[in-house]
Amino acid sequence: MTDDSQVDGNLKGMDVLDFEGWNNADWHGVFAHHHTEDVLVDFKGMDPTRGIQEHIDAMEAFVESAGGTPPQITSHPIGFGSGEWTCVIGEFENGDRMVTVAKWRDGAIAEEYIWA
């Protein structure tokens, strides 16, 4: 796989992860599918998680504290990458933004760094 096709595939994976997995709180389906079992996630302001179940537990708690429904991500106006790394700006329906930097392994996120 060329660098460009790897990046394109990973950016499409990020679209599916956010627009289908996150927005629909599909934690054990789409969301889990786009992360490795041993994923490391550093969501600024929270303790880093290790492993998909720990990440899911943290995101479920985050969503519950925000009213029980995930804040909806409406677009990724900026997305780029190089090799196994991608960076995406996510825009929420309320106008807030987040930045996600992800390291991919075999089509799934192995490391994720999120600033919201």
N, CA, C and O atoms as a printed pandas DataFrame, in Angstrom:
     atom_number atom_name residue_name chain_id  residue_number  x_coord  y_coord  z_coord
0              1         N          MET        A               1    0.859   -1.177    0.000
1              2        CA          MET        A               1    0.000    0.000    0.000
2              3         C          MET        A               1    0.902    1.237    0.000
3              4         O          MET        A               1    1.827    1.334    0.807
4              5         N          THR        A               2    0.633    2.170   -0.897
5              6        CA          THR        A               2    1.428    3.390   -0.953
6              7         C          THR        A               2    1.068    4.286    0.221
7              8         O          THR        A               2    0.021    4.127    0.849
8              9         N          ASP        A               3    1.954    5.225    0.501
9             10        CA          ASP        A               3    1.714    6.157    1.604
10            11         C          ASP        A               3    0.388    6.887    1.425
11            12         O          ASP        A               3   -0.385    7.010    2.376
12            13         N          ASP        A               4    0.116    7.379    0.200
13            14        CA          ASP        A               4   -1.119    8.125   -0.048
14            15         C          ASP        A               4   -2.355    7.254    0.148
15            16         O          ASP        A               4   -3.335    7.703    0.743
16            17         N          SER        A               5   -2.326    6.029   -0.339
17            18        CA          SER        A               5   -3.509    5.177   -0.192
18            19         C          SER        A               5   -3.695    4.750    1.258
19            20         O          SER        A               5   -4.827    4.583    1.713
20            21         N          GLN        A               6   -2.597    4.573    1.989
21            22        CA          GLN        A               6   -2.694    4.246    3.418
22            23         C          GLN        A               6   -3.335    5.409    4.170
23            24         O          GLN        A               6   -4.242    5.204    4.978
24            25         N          VAL        A               7   -2.871    6.615    3.910
25            26        CA          VAL        A               7   -3.436    7.798    4.572
26            27         C          VAL        A               7   -4.906    7.968    4.192
27            28         O          VAL        A               7   -5.741    8.222    5.059
28            29         N          ASP        A               8   -5.229    7.832    2.904
29            30        CA          ASP        A               8   -6.627    7.967    2.465
30            31         C          ASP        A               8   -7.524    6.955    3.164
31            32         O          ASP        A               8   -8.614    7.298    3.624
32            33         N          GLY        A               9   -7.066    5.706    3.244
33            34        CA          GLY        A               9   -7.849    4.670    3.921
34            35         C          GLY        A               9   -8.045    4.967    5.388
35            36         O          GLY        A               9   -9.133    4.769    5.929
36            37         N          ASN        A              10   -6.991    5.446    6.040
37            38        CA          ASN        A              10   -7.093    5.766    7.465
38            39         C          ASN        A              10   -8.002    6.977    7.703
39            40         O          ASN        A              10   -8.745    7.002    8.684
40            41         N          LEU        A              11   -7.952    7.971    6.827
41            42        CA          LEU        A              11   -8.847    9.125    6.964
42            43         C          LEU        A              11  -10.304    8.705    6.755
43            44         O          LEU        A              11  -11.193    9.209    7.441
44            45         N          LYS        A              12  -10.556    7.797    5.821
45            46        CA          LYS        A              12  -11.916    7.283    5.649
46            47         C          LYS        A              12  -12.350    6.509    6.893
47            48         O          LYS        A              12  -13.507    6.585    7.308
48            49         N          GLY        A              13  -11.417    5.768    7.480
49            50        CA          GLY        A              13  -11.716    5.061    8.727
50            51         C          GLY        A              13  -12.085    6.022    9.841
51            52         O          GLY        A              13  -12.981    5.734   10.635
52            53         N          MET        A              14  -11.405    7.165    9.913
53            54        CA          MET        A              14  -11.729    8.169   10.928
54            55         C          MET        A              14  -13.126    8.738   10.708
55            56         O          MET        A              14  -13.848    9.000   11.670
56            57         N          ASP        A              15  -13.516    8.932    9.433
57            58        CA          ASP        A              15  -14.879    9.391    9.136
58            59         C          ASP        A              15  -15.905    8.393    9.668
59            60         O          ASP        A              15  -16.862    8.780   10.339
60            61         N          VAL        A              16  -15.704    7.119    9.369
61            62        CA          VAL        A              16  -16.640    6.085    9.826
62            63         C          VAL        A              16  -16.657    6.033   11.352
63            64         O          VAL        A              16  -17.724    5.957   11.961
64            65         N          LEU        A              17  -15.489    6.075   11.960
65            66        CA          LEU        A              17  -15.383    6.034   13.421
66            67         C          LEU        A              17  -16.197    7.157   14.059
67            68         O          LEU        A              17  -17.002    6.908   14.957
68            69         N          ASP        A              18  -15.992    8.388   13.599
69            70        CA          ASP        A              18  -16.675    9.531   14.213
70            71         C          ASP        A              18  -18.148    9.628   13.816
71            72         O          ASP        A              18  -19.015    9.759   14.681
72            73         N          PHE        A              19  -18.435    9.566   12.524
73            74        CA          PHE        A              19  -19.795    9.825   12.054
74            75         C          PHE        A              19  -20.751    8.667   12.323
75            76         O          PHE        A              19  -21.952    8.884   12.478
76            77         N          GLU        A              20  -20.239    7.448   12.380
77            78        CA          GLU        A              20  -21.095    6.294   12.652
78            79         C          GLU        A              20  -20.890    5.751   14.068
79            80         O          GLU        A              20  -21.853    5.588   14.817
80            81         N          GLY        A              21  -19.646    5.475   14.429
81            82        CA          GLY        A              21  -19.367    4.878   15.736
82            83         C          GLY        A              21  -19.624    5.829   16.894
83            84         O          GLY        A              21  -20.390    5.511   17.803
84            85         N          TRP        A              22  -18.980    7.004   16.865
85            86        CA          TRP        A              22  -19.140    7.977   17.948
86            87         C          TRP        A              22  -20.543    8.559   17.978
87            88         O          TRP        A              22  -21.210    8.515   19.012
88            89         N          ASN        A              23  -21.000    9.107   16.852
89            90        CA          ASN        A              23  -22.296    9.788   16.841
90            91         C          ASN        A              23  -23.445    8.879   17.255
91            92         O          ASN        A              23  -24.420    9.349   17.841
92            93         N          ASN        A              24  -23.348    7.592   16.963
93            94        CA          ASN        A              24  -24.406    6.645   17.301
94            95         C          ASN        A              24  -24.119    5.851   18.567
95            96         O          ASN        A              24  -24.869    4.939   18.915
96            97         N          ALA        A              25  -23.034    6.196   19.255
97            98        CA          ALA        A              25  -22.622    5.480   20.472
98            99         C          ALA        A              25  -22.578    3.967   20.231
99           100         O          ALA        A              25  -23.008    3.175   21.070
100          101         N          ASP        A              26  -22.051    3.590   19.069
101          102        CA          ASP        A              26  -21.911    2.178   18.706
102          103         C          ASP        A              26  -20.557    1.687   19.221
103          104         O          ASP        A              26  -19.639    1.405   18.452
104          105         N          TRP        A              27  -20.468    1.595   20.547
105          106        CA          TRP        A              27  -19.192    1.344   21.214
106          107         C          TRP        A              27  -18.574    0.000   20.861
107          108         O          TRP        A              27  -17.373   -0.079   20.602
108          109         N          HIS        A              28  -19.374   -1.051   20.849
109          110        CA          HIS        A              28  -18.814   -2.395   20.679
110          111         C          HIS        A              28  -18.842   -2.861   19.225
111          112         O          HIS        A              28  -18.371   -3.957   18.923
112          113         N          GLY        A              29  -19.377   -2.061   18.339
113          114        CA          GLY        A              29  -19.399   -2.376   16.916
114          115         C          GLY        A              29  -18.378   -1.534   16.173
115          116         O          GLY        A              29  -17.187   -1.844   16.169
116          117         N          VAL        A              30  -18.856   -0.463   15.540
117          118        CA          VAL        A              30  -18.008    0.401   14.709
118          119         C          VAL        A              30  -16.864    0.998   15.519
119          120         O          VAL        A              30  -15.718    0.990   15.070
120          121         N          PHE        A              31  -17.160    1.509   16.692
121          122        CA          PHE        A              31  -16.139    2.176   17.509
122          123         C          PHE        A              31  -15.001    1.211   17.842
123          124         O          PHE        A              31  -13.833    1.542   17.636
124          125         N          ALA        A              32  -15.323    0.041   18.346
125          126        CA          ALA        A              32  -14.299   -0.945   18.706
126          127         C          ALA        A              32  -13.546   -1.436   17.481
127          128         O          ALA        A              32  -12.337   -1.658   17.539
128          129         N          HIS        A              33  -14.254   -1.605   16.374
129          130        CA          HIS        A              33  -13.634   -2.111   15.138
130          131         C          HIS        A              33  -12.509   -1.201   14.642
131          132         O          HIS        A              33  -11.549   -1.680   14.038
132          133         N          HIS        A              34  -12.618    0.093   14.889
133          134        CA          HIS        A              34  -11.632    1.053   14.391
134          135         C          HIS        A              34  -10.519    1.357   15.396
135          136         O          HIS        A              34   -9.759    2.307   15.210
136          137         N          HIS        A              35  -10.421    0.561   16.449
137          138        CA          HIS        A              35   -9.328    0.662   17.418
138          139         C          HIS        A              35   -8.720   -0.729   17.606
139          140         O          HIS        A              35   -9.407   -1.743   17.480
140          141         N          THR        A              36   -7.418   -0.758   17.910
141          142        CA          THR        A              36   -6.789   -2.034   18.225
142          143         C          THR        A              36   -7.165   -2.448   19.647
143          144         O          THR        A              36   -7.583   -1.616   20.452
144          145         N          GLU        A              37   -7.016   -3.709   19.944
145          146        CA          GLU        A              37   -7.320   -4.215   21.296
146          147         C          GLU        A              37   -6.470   -3.516   22.349
147          148         O          GLU        A              37   -6.930   -3.297   23.470
148          149         N          ASP        A              38   -5.225   -3.159   21.996
149          150        CA          ASP        A              38   -4.288   -2.575   22.956
150          151         C          ASP        A              38   -4.139   -1.062   22.799
151          152         O          ASP        A              38   -3.123   -0.495   23.200
152          153         N          VAL        A              39   -5.147   -0.403   22.217
153          154        CA          VAL        A              39   -5.081    1.020   21.922
154          155         C          VAL        A              39   -4.717    1.852   23.163
155          156         O          VAL        A              39   -5.186    1.594   24.271
156          157         N          LEU        A              40   -3.869    2.851   22.933
157          158        CA          LEU        A              40   -3.530    3.854   23.951
158          159         C          LEU        A              40   -4.233    5.140   23.543
159          160         O          LEU        A              40   -4.052    5.619   22.424
160          161         N          VAL        A              41   -5.039    5.706   24.452
161          162        CA          VAL        A              41   -5.762    6.939   24.142
162          163         C          VAL        A              41   -5.461    7.974   25.224
163          164         O          VAL        A              41   -5.647    7.734   26.417
164          165         N          ASP        A              42   -4.989    9.135   24.763
165          166        CA          ASP        A              42   -4.716   10.268   25.639
166          167         C          ASP        A              42   -5.693   11.371   25.254
167          168         O          ASP        A              42   -5.468   12.112   24.298
168          169         N          PHE        A              43   -6.781   11.466   26.013
169          170        CA          PHE        A              43   -7.818   12.475   25.809
170          171         C          PHE        A              43   -7.505   13.565   26.822
171          172         O          PHE        A              43   -7.716   13.382   28.020
172          173         N          LYS        A              44   -7.006   14.689   26.350
173          174        CA          LYS        A              44   -6.548   15.748   27.245
174          175         C          LYS        A              44   -7.603   16.097   28.285
175          176         O          LYS        A              44   -8.766   16.334   27.956
176          177         N          GLY        A              45   -7.183   16.124   29.535
177          178        CA          GLY        A              45   -8.092   16.402   30.634
178          179         C          GLY        A              45   -8.587   15.132   31.309
179          180         O          GLY        A              45   -9.255   15.204   32.340
180          181         N          MET        A              46   -8.269   13.965   30.741
181          182        CA          MET        A              46   -8.662   12.684   31.336
182          183         C          MET        A              46   -7.404   11.833   31.486
183          184         O          MET        A              46   -6.395   12.080   30.825
184          185         N          ASP        A              47   -7.469   10.843   32.349
185          186        CA          ASP        A              47   -6.360    9.906   32.464
186          187         C          ASP        A              47   -6.264    9.091   31.175
187          188         O          ASP        A              47   -7.293    8.675   30.643
188          189         N          PRO        A              48   -5.048    8.851   30.658
189          190        CA          PRO        A              48   -4.912    8.008   29.467
190          191         C          PRO        A              48   -5.489    6.618   29.725
191          192         O          PRO        A              48   -5.432    6.105   30.842
192          193         N          THR        A              49   -6.045    6.019   28.668
193          194        CA          THR        A              49   -6.576    4.674   28.769
194          195         C          THR        A              49   -5.697    3.729   27.951
195          196         O          THR        A              49   -5.042    4.138   26.992
196          197         N          ARG        A              50   -5.699    2.467   28.349
197          198        CA          ARG        A              50   -4.960    1.431   27.625
198          199         C          ARG        A              50   -5.912    0.261   27.394
199          200         O          ARG        A              50   -6.463   -0.314   28.333
200          201         N          GLY        A              51   -6.089   -0.071   26.126
201          202        CA          GLY        A              51   -6.999   -1.153   25.767
202          203         C          GLY        A              51   -8.351   -0.612   25.357
203          204         O          GLY        A              51   -8.801    0.414   25.867
204          205         N          ILE        A              52   -9.004   -1.312   24.429
205          206        CA          ILE        A              52  -10.265   -0.830   23.886
206          207         C          ILE        A              52  -11.368   -0.763   24.940
207          208         O          ILE        A              52  -12.146    0.191   24.940
208          209         N          GLN        A              53  -11.459   -1.743   25.835
209          210        CA          GLN        A              53  -12.544   -1.694   26.813
210          211         C          GLN        A              53  -12.385   -0.516   27.769
211          212         O          GLN        A              53  -13.373    0.122   28.133
212          213         N          GLU        A              54  -11.166   -0.225   28.175
213          214        CA          GLU        A              54  -10.921    0.928   29.054
214          215         C          GLU        A              54  -11.286    2.230   28.319
215          216         O          GLU        A              54  -11.844    3.148   28.919
216          217         N          HIS        A              55  -10.968    2.303   27.023
217          218        CA          HIS        A              55  -11.317    3.483   26.223
218          219         C          HIS        A              55  -12.837    3.617   26.105
219          220         O          HIS        A              55  -13.384    4.707   26.271
220          221         N          ILE        A              56  -13.511    2.510   25.819
221          222        CA          ILE        A              56  -14.977    2.532   25.730
222          223         C          ILE        A              56  -15.585    2.959   27.060
223          224         O          ILE        A              56  -16.488    3.795   27.082
224          225         N          ASP        A              57  -15.108    2.401   28.166
225          226        CA          ASP        A              57  -15.629    2.771   29.487
226          227         C          ASP        A              57  -15.471    4.266   29.741
227          228         O          ASP        A              57  -16.385    4.908   30.259
228          229         N          ALA        A              58  -14.315    4.824   29.379
229          230        CA          ALA        A              58  -14.060    6.258   29.591
230          231         C          ALA        A              58  -14.974    7.112   28.713
231          232         O          ALA        A              58  -15.474    8.144   29.160
232          233         N          MET        A              59  -15.195    6.691   27.470
233          234        CA          MET        A              59  -16.060    7.463   26.575
234          235         C          MET        A              59  -17.526    7.363   26.991
235          236         O          MET        A              59  -18.269    8.338   26.881
236          237         N          GLU        A              60  -17.943    6.195   27.466
237          238        CA          GLU        A              60  -19.315    6.065   27.982
238          239         C          GLU        A              60  -19.511    6.977   29.188
239          240         O          GLU        A              60  -20.548    7.629   29.303
240          241         N          ALA        A              61  -18.537    7.032   30.083
241          242        CA          ALA        A              61  -18.625    7.921   31.257
242          243         C          ALA        A              61  -18.638    9.378   30.829
243          244         O          ALA        A              61  -19.389   10.181   31.381
244          245         N          PHE        A              62  -17.808    9.726   29.844
245          246        CA          PHE        A              62  -17.762   11.093   29.328
246          247         C          PHE        A              62  -19.122   11.486   28.741
247          248         O          PHE        A              62  -19.629   12.571   29.023
248          249         N          VAL        A              63  -19.706   10.611   27.931
249          250        CA          VAL        A              63  -20.997   10.883   27.306
250          251         C          VAL        A              63  -22.087   10.981   28.367
251          252         O          VAL        A              63  -22.951   11.854   28.291
252          253         N          GLU        A              64  -22.053   10.096   29.349
253          254        CA          GLU        A              64  -23.049   10.135   30.427
254          255         C          GLU        A              64  -22.977   11.468   31.167
255          256         O          GLU        A              64  -24.010   12.054   31.492
256          257         N          SER        A              65  -21.767   11.948   31.433
257          258        CA          SER        A              65  -21.605   13.227   32.145
258          259         C          SER        A              65  -22.052   14.409   31.291
259          260         O          SER        A              65  -22.348   15.482   31.817
260          261         N          ALA        A              66  -22.100   14.213   29.965
261          262        CA          ALA        A              66  -22.517   15.279   29.049
262          263         C          ALA        A              66  -24.006   15.195   28.712
263          264         O          ALA        A              66  -24.474   15.889   27.810
264          265         N          GLY        A              67  -24.749   14.354   29.425
265          266        CA          GLY        A              67  -26.186   14.285   29.213
266          267         C          GLY        A              67  -26.684   12.996   28.592
267          268         O          GLY        A              67  -27.883   12.846   28.359
268          269         N          GLY        A              68  -25.789   12.068   28.321
269          270        CA          GLY        A              68  -26.218   10.760   27.847
270          271         C          GLY        A              68  -26.215   10.553   26.341
271          272         O          GLY        A              68  -26.394    9.430   25.870
272          273         N          THR        A              69  -26.014   11.619   25.584
273          274        CA          THR        A              69  -25.944   11.505   24.126
274          275         C          THR        A              69  -24.616   12.099   23.672
275          276         O          THR        A              69  -24.263   13.203   24.088
276          277         N          PRO        A              70  -23.874   11.386   22.823
277          278        CA          PRO        A              70  -22.598   11.948   22.375
278          279         C          PRO        A              70  -22.794   13.276   21.653
279          280         O          PRO        A              70  -23.702   13.402   20.832
280          281         N          PRO        A              71  -21.956   14.268   21.948
281          282        CA          PRO        A              71  -21.990   15.486   21.139
282          283         C          PRO        A              71  -21.742   15.086   19.680
283          284         O          PRO        A              71  -20.789   14.363   19.391
284          285         N          GLN        A              72  -22.583   15.546   18.774
285          286        CA          GLN        A              72  -22.527   15.094   17.392
286          287         C          GLN        A              72  -21.422   15.777   16.583
287          288         O          GLN        A              72  -21.334   17.003   16.530
288          289         N          ILE        A              73  -20.593   14.960   15.963
289          290        CA          ILE        A              73  -19.544   15.451   15.076
290          291         C          ILE        A              73  -20.168   15.578   13.695
291          292         O          ILE        A              73  -20.681   14.602   13.147
292          293         N          THR        A              74  -20.124   16.789   13.129
293          294        CA          THR        A              74  -20.803   17.032   11.854
294          295         C          THR        A              74  -19.858   17.062   10.664
295          296         O          THR        A              74  -20.292   16.845    9.533
296          297         N          SER        A              75  -18.570   17.328   10.893
297          298        CA          SER        A              75  -17.653   17.383    9.754
298          299         C          SER        A              75  -16.213   17.198   10.203
299          300         O          SER        A              75  -15.862   17.367   11.371
300          301         N          HIS        A              76  -15.405   16.845    9.227
301          302        CA          HIS        A              76  -13.938   16.812    9.345
302          303         C          HIS        A              76  -13.413   17.751    8.252
303          304         O          HIS        A              76  -13.009   17.283    7.188
304          305         N          PRO        A              77  -13.411   19.066    8.497
305          306        CA          PRO        A              77  -13.016   19.991    7.438
306          307         C          PRO        A              77  -11.523   19.916    7.098
307          308         O          PRO        A              77  -11.110   20.317    6.010
308          309         N          ILE        A              78  -10.730   19.411    8.017
309          310        CA          ILE        A              78   -9.287   19.279    7.778
310          311         C          ILE        A              78   -8.873   17.874    8.178
311          312         O          ILE        A              78   -9.178   17.414    9.278
312          313         N          GLY        A              79   -8.183   17.205    7.283
313          314        CA          GLY        A              79   -7.645   15.886    7.574
314          315         C          GLY        A              79   -6.432   15.653    6.703
315          316         O          GLY        A              79   -6.471   15.891    5.496
316          317         N          PHE        A              80   -5.369   15.193    7.302
317          318        CA          PHE        A              80   -4.146   14.918    6.548
318          319         C          PHE        A              80   -3.347   13.869    7.295
319          320         O          PHE        A              80   -3.680   13.504    8.422
320          321         N          GLY        A              81   -2.301   13.392    6.663
321          322        CA          GLY        A              81   -1.488   12.397    7.327
322          323         C          GLY        A              81   -0.225   12.078    6.568
323          324         O          GLY        A              81    0.046   12.608    5.490
324          325         N          SER        A              82    0.534   11.191    7.173
325          326        CA          SER        A              82    1.765   10.706    6.567
326          327         C          SER        A              82    2.006    9.306    7.101
327          328         O          SER        A              82    2.113    9.104    8.311
328          329         N          GLY        A              83    2.093    8.347    6.200
329          330        CA          GLY        A              83    2.339    6.975    6.621
330          331         C          GLY        A              83    1.245    6.481    7.541
331          332         O          GLY        A              83    0.068    6.481    7.178
332          333         N          GLU        A              84    1.635    6.058    8.736
333          334        CA          GLU        A              84    0.679    5.497    9.697
334          335         C          GLU        A              84    0.010    6.547   10.576
335          336         O          GLU        A              84   -0.776    6.195   11.456
336          337         N          TRP        A              85    0.302    7.825   10.360
337          338        CA          TRP        A              85   -0.254    8.904   11.188
338          339         C          TRP        A              85   -1.300    9.714   10.438
339          340         O          TRP        A              85   -1.150    9.984    9.246
340          341         N          THR        A              86   -2.368   10.104   11.145
341          342        CA          THR        A              86   -3.350   11.045   10.605
342          343         C          THR        A              86   -3.634   12.122   11.644
343          344         O          THR        A              86   -3.432   11.932   12.844
344          345         N          CYS        A              87   -4.109   13.258   11.141
345          346        CA          CYS        A              87   -4.573   14.349   11.993
346          347         C          CYS        A              87   -5.886   14.850   11.407
347          348         O          CYS        A              87   -5.968   15.150   10.215
348          349         N          VAL        A              88   -6.908   14.939   12.248
349          350        CA          VAL        A              88   -8.239   15.346   11.801
350          351         C          VAL        A              88   -8.780   16.404   12.755
351          352         O          VAL        A              88   -8.660   16.282   13.974
352          353         N          ILE        A              89   -9.377   17.445   12.177
353          354        CA          ILE        A              89  -10.134   18.426   12.953
354          355         C          ILE        A              89  -11.597   17.991   12.862
355          356         O          ILE        A              89  -12.140   17.844   11.767
356          357         N          GLY        A              90  -12.220   17.790   13.999
357          358        CA          GLY        A              90  -13.636   17.446   14.029
358          359         C          GLY        A              90  -14.442   18.637   14.508
359          360         O          GLY        A              90  -14.086   19.276   15.499
360          361         N          GLU        A              91  -15.527   18.939   13.808
361          362        CA          GLU        A              91  -16.419   20.015   14.223
362          363         C          GLU        A              91  -17.709   19.426   14.756
363          364         O          GLU        A              91  -18.304   18.532   14.154
364          365         N          PHE        A              92  -18.128   19.948   15.903
365          366        CA          PHE        A              92  -19.370   19.513   16.533
366          367         C          PHE        A              92  -20.514   20.421   16.097
367          368         O          PHE        A              92  -20.296   21.541   15.634
368          369         N          GLU        A              93  -21.730   19.922   16.252
369          370        CA          GLU        A              93  -22.899   20.692   15.824
370          371         C          GLU        A              93  -23.033   22.016   16.579
371          372         O          GLU        A              93  -23.675   22.939   16.078
372          373         N          ASN        A              94  -22.444   22.129   17.771
373          374        CA          ASN        A              94  -22.523   23.384   18.527
374          375         C          ASN        A              94  -21.401   24.359   18.164
375          376         O          ASN        A              94  -21.307   25.438   18.748
376          377         N          GLY        A              95  -20.542   23.982   17.193
377          378        CA          GLY        A              95  -19.461   24.858   16.752
378          379         C          GLY        A              95  -18.114   24.574   17.404
379          380         O          GLY        A              95  -17.088   25.081   16.950
380          381         N          ASP        A              96  -18.108   23.767   18.466
381          382        CA          ASP        A              96  -16.833   23.400   19.093
382          383         C          ASP        A              96  -16.023   22.530   18.143
383          384         O          ASP        A              96  -16.558   21.937   17.206
384          385         N          ARG        A              97  -14.725   22.467   18.404
385          386        CA          ARG        A              97  -13.828   21.662   17.573
386          387         C          ARG        A              97  -12.946   20.790   18.452
387          388         O          ARG        A              97  -12.741   21.065   19.634
388          389         N          MET        A              98  -12.434   19.736   17.843
389          390        CA          MET        A              98  -11.437   18.894   18.499
390          391         C          MET        A              98  -10.390   18.516   17.457
391          392         O          MET        A              98  -10.648   18.536   16.253
392          393         N          VAL        A              99   -9.221   18.177   17.943
393          394        CA          VAL        A              99   -8.135   17.701   17.088
394          395         C          VAL        A              99   -7.802   16.289   17.538
395          396         O          VAL        A              99   -7.614   16.029   18.727
396          397         N          THR        A             100   -7.731   15.382   16.574
397          398        CA          THR        A             100   -7.364   14.005   16.870
398          399         C          THR        A             100   -6.150   13.630   16.020
399          400         O          THR        A             100   -6.188   13.701   14.792
400          401         N          VAL        A             101   -5.086   13.234   16.692
401          402        CA          VAL        A             101   -3.905   12.698   16.030
402          403         C          VAL        A             101   -3.894   11.208   16.332
403          404         O          VAL        A             101   -3.963   10.799   17.491
404          405         N          ALA        A             102   -3.806   10.401   15.280
405          406        CA          ALA        A             102   -3.897    8.952   15.458
406          407         C          ALA        A             102   -2.767    8.234   14.738
407          408         O          ALA        A             102   -2.380    8.599   13.628
408          409         N          LYS        A             103   -2.253    7.212   15.392
409          410        CA          LYS        A             103   -1.291    6.297   14.772
410          411         C          LYS        A             103   -2.047    5.008   14.481
411          412         O          LYS        A             103   -2.650    4.417   15.378
412          413         N          TRP        A             104   -2.012    4.577   13.231
413          414        CA          TRP        A             104   -2.784    3.435   12.760
414          415         C          TRP        A             104   -1.903    2.202   12.616
415          416         O          TRP        A             104   -0.721    2.291   12.286
416          417         N          ARG        A             105   -2.512    1.053   12.872
417          418        CA          ARG        A             105   -1.850   -0.234   12.660
418          419         C          ARG        A             105   -2.872   -1.186   12.045
419          420         O          ARG        A             105   -3.909   -1.467   12.645
420          421         N          ASP        A             106   -2.577   -1.669   10.870
421          422        CA          ASP        A             106   -3.460   -2.630   10.183
422          423         C          ASP        A             106   -4.900   -2.126   10.082
423          424         O          ASP        A             106   -5.840   -2.894   10.289
424          425         N          GLY        A             107   -5.078   -0.840    9.765
425          426        CA          GLY        A             107   -6.404   -0.281    9.548
426          427         C          GLY        A             107   -7.181    0.096   10.787
427          428         O          GLY        A             107   -8.369    0.405   10.699
428          429         N          ALA        A             108   -6.527    0.078   11.958
429          430        CA          ALA        A             108   -7.194    0.462   13.213
430          431         C          ALA        A             108   -6.269    1.390   14.003
431          432         O          ALA        A             108   -5.051    1.359   13.831
432          433         N          ILE        A             109   -6.851    2.195   14.850
433          434        CA          ILE        A             109   -6.073    3.144   15.644
434          435         C          ILE        A             109   -5.384    2.403   16.797
435          436         O          ILE        A             109   -6.025    1.717   17.593
436          437         N          ALA        A             110   -4.052    2.567   16.859
437          438        CA          ALA        A             110   -3.254    1.954   17.925
438          439         C          ALA        A             110   -2.899    2.986   19.005
439          440         O          ALA        A             110   -2.716    2.636   20.171
440          441         N          GLU        A             111   -2.805    4.255   18.606
441          442        CA          GLU        A             111   -2.561    5.358   19.546
442          443         C          GLU        A             111   -3.432    6.516   19.087
443          444         O          GLU        A             111   -3.565    6.781   17.892
444          445         N          GLU        A             112   -4.027    7.205   20.065
445          446        CA          GLU        A             112   -4.913    8.326   19.734
446          447         C          GLU        A             112   -4.698    9.439   20.755
447          448         O          GLU        A             112   -4.708    9.208   21.964
448          449         N          TYR        A             113   -4.502   10.661   20.233
449          450        CA          TYR        A             113   -4.281   11.832   21.063
450          451         C          TYR        A             113   -5.358   12.853   20.677
451          452         O          TYR        A             113   -5.426   13.293   19.530
452          453         N          ILE        A             114   -6.200   13.222   21.655
453          454        CA          ILE        A             114   -7.376   14.055   21.378
454          455         C          ILE        A             114   -7.326   15.315   22.233
455          456         O          ILE        A             114   -7.120   15.254   23.445
456          457         N          TRP        A             115   -7.518   16.465   21.576
457          458        CA          TRP        A             115   -7.638   17.741   22.269
458          459         C          TRP        A             115   -9.005   18.322   21.922
459          460         O          TRP        A             115   -9.313   18.541   20.751
460          461         N          ALA        A             116   -9.811   18.568   22.930
461          462        CA          ALA        A             116  -11.149   19.106   22.694
462          463         C          ALA        A             116  -11.377   20.344   23.552
463          464         O          ALA        A             116  -12.451   20.945   23.496
